[in-house]
Amino acid sequence: SYDELMTAIVQKEISIVGQEVALRIARSVPGVNIADDGTVTEGSKAKLKILIDVFKELSGGMAVVFAKKAIASLLSGQEDLPDELKS
């Protein structure tokens, strides 16, 4: 689900930039609820795209690399992903 993908990305960013910064940035995505541990609810493809975009503002192209690594084990190949996350 998009919730799981977004959670993996937020938790990866927490491990890289710290909880405070990662959560502040992730919580700037409208309509997404994010718990203090990085768990996301209310995810969607559009919100996933915005999440990637806001993290790209922080760390540029590396945000996409981190995101791809974070979600790799969760993918079945059937997901409709934003272009940046497609291999």
NORMORA-V318612 format. One record per residue. N is the residue number from 1. OMEGA is omega in radians with two decimals (NA if undefined). NEAR is the number of other C-alpha atoms within 10 Angstrom. D_LAST is the distance of its C-alpha to the last C-alpha in Angstrom with 2 decimals. Layout:
n & omega & near & d_last
N & OMEGA & NEAR & D_LAST
N & OMEGA & NEAR & D_LAST
//
This chain:
n & omega & near & d_last
1 & 3.11 & 12 & 18.22
2 & 3.08 & 19 & 17.24
3 & -3.12 & 20 & 20.09
4 & 3.13 & 15 & 18.59
5 & -3.13 & 25 & 15.17
6 & 3.10 & 30 & 17.17
7 & 3.14 & 23 & 19.64
8 & -3.14 & 24 & 17.22
9 & 3.14 & 29 & 16.02
10 & -3.14 & 29 & 19.69
11 & 3.05 & 22 & 20.91
12 & 3.13 & 21 & 18.56
13 & 3.08 & 24 & 19.87
14 & -3.13 & 18 & 23.36
15 & -3.09 & 11 & 23.06
16 & -3.02 & 12 & 22.16
17 & -3.13 & 13 & 24.37
18 & -3.04 & 12 & 26.82
19 & -3.06 & 17 & 27.68
20 & -3.10 & 10 & 29.76
21 & -3.10 & 14 & 27.38
22 & -3.12 & 21 & 24.23
23 & 3.12 & 20 & 26.23
24 & -3.13 & 11 & 27.94
25 & -3.11 & 16 & 24.77
26 & -3.12 & 24 & 23.09
27 & 3.06 & 19 & 26.39
28 & 3.10 & 13 & 26.41
29 & -3.09 & 18 & 24.02
30 & 3.02 & 10 & 26.58
31 & 3.13 & 12 & 27.20
32 & 3.06 & 19 & 25.28
33 & -3.09 & 17 & 27.44
34 & 3.10 & 21 & 26.51
35 & -3.11 & 12 & 28.81
36 & 3.10 & 11 & 29.83
37 & 3.11 & 12 & 27.66
38 & 3.12 & 22 & 24.51
39 & -3.07 & 17 & 24.51
40 & 2.94 & 23 & 23.36
41 & -3.13 & 16 & 25.05
42 & 3.13 & 12 & 24.82
43 & 3.06 & 20 & 21.02
44 & 3.11 & 17 & 19.38
45 & -3.12 & 17 & 16.31
46 & -3.14 & 11 & 18.38
47 & 3.07 & 19 & 19.43
48 & 3.10 & 22 & 15.98
49 & 3.13 & 17 & 15.18
50 & 3.12 & 17 & 18.53
51 & 3.11 & 23 & 18.01
52 & -3.13 & 23 & 14.98
53 & -3.11 & 17 & 17.21
54 & 3.08 & 18 & 20.20
55 & 3.06 & 22 & 18.58
56 & 3.08 & 14 & 17.29
57 & -3.14 & 11 & 20.98
58 & -3.00 & 14 & 21.90
59 & 3.05 & 13 & 19.62
60 & -3.09 & 13 & 17.68
61 & 3.12 & 14 & 14.21
62 & 3.11 & 12 & 14.70
63 & 3.13 & 20 & 14.60
64 & 3.10 & 18 & 10.88
65 & 3.13 & 12 & 10.51
66 & -3.12 & 18 & 13.10
67 & 3.13 & 23 & 11.70
68 & 3.12 & 19 & 8.38
69 & -3.09 & 15 & 10.95
70 & -3.04 & 19 & 13.36
71 & -3.03 & 17 & 11.67
72 & -3.08 & 14 & 9.97
73 & -3.12 & 10 & 13.36
74 & -3.01 & 13 & 13.92
75 & 3.08 & 12 & 11.27
76 & -3.08 & 7 & 12.81
77 & -3.10 & 9 & 10.28
78 & -3.05 & 6 & 12.81
79 & 3.01 & 12 & 12.03
80 & -3.03 & 10 & 12.18
81 & 2.97 & 17 & 10.01
82 & -3.07 & 14 & 10.61
83 & -3.09 & 8 & 8.57
84 & -3.06 & 14 & 8.13
85 & 3.09 & 17 & 6.39
86 & -3.12 & 10 & 3.79
87 & NA & 6 & 0.00
//
